[in-house]
Amino acid sequence: MDSLFVFADILKSLKRIQAQVSNLNNTYANVEQRTAIDEALIDQFNVSATQIIAEADALKGVTFNPQP
């Protein structure tokens, strides 16, 4: 059950990230135009998100092997 606290923290962090992405969407739509730097940062964000998805998927393949 130790994992429940970790999952709760991860989900809380993801909700915060979702809110920040939504804020950026609003900013780009209503406040300022995206720049080349913004585009590069979006690409970097997408790479990190893809890596996190792959690592999360790999969790299902972990085999329990407690050490004595």
C-alpha positions in Angstrom: 0.0 0.0 0.0 3.0 2.3 0.1 2.4 3.0 -3.6 -0.9 4.7 -2.9 0.8 7.8 -1.5 3.1 7.9 -4.5 0.2 7.7 -6.9 -1.7 10.4 -5.0 1.3 12.7 -5.3 1.8 11.9 -9.0 -1.9 12.5 -9.8 -1.8 15.8 -7.9 1.2 16.9 -9.9 -0.4 15.9 -13.1 -3.5 18.0 -12.3 -1.2 20.9 -11.7 0.5 20.3 -15.0 -2.8 20.0 -16.8 -3.9 23.4 -15.4 -0.6 25.0 -16.5 -1.0 23.6 -20.0 -4.5 25.0 -20.0 -3.2 28.4 -18.9 -0.6 28.3 -21.7 -3.4 27.6 -24.2 -5.3 30.6 -23.0 -2.1 32.7 -23.1 -1.3 31.7 -26.7 -5.0 32.3 -27.7 -5.6 35.6 -26.0 -2.5 37.2 -24.6 0.6 36.7 -26.7 1.7 34.8 -29.8 4.0 31.8 -29.5 7.7 32.4 -30.2 10.4 30.1 -31.5 11.5 29.6 -27.9 8.0 28.6 -26.9 7.9 26.1 -29.7 11.2 24.6 -28.6 9.9 24.4 -25.0 6.7 22.7 -26.2 8.8 20.2 -28.1 10.9 19.6 -24.9 7.8 19.2 -22.8 6.4 16.6 -25.3 9.7 14.6 -25.2 9.5 14.5 -21.4 5.9 13.6 -21.4 6.5 10.7 -23.9 9.4 9.4 -21.7 7.1 9.5 -18.6 4.4 7.6 -20.5 7.0 4.9 -21.5 8.3 4.7 -17.9 4.7 4.4 -16.6 3.9 1.7 -19.0 7.0 -0.2 -18.0 5.8 -0.3 -14.4 3.4 -3.1 -15.5 6.3 -5.3 -16.4 8.2 -5.0 -13.1 8.4 -8.3 -11.3 8.3 -8.4 -7.5 11.5 -9.7 -6.2 12.1 -8.8 -2.6 15.6 -9.0 -1.3 16.2 -11.0 1.9 
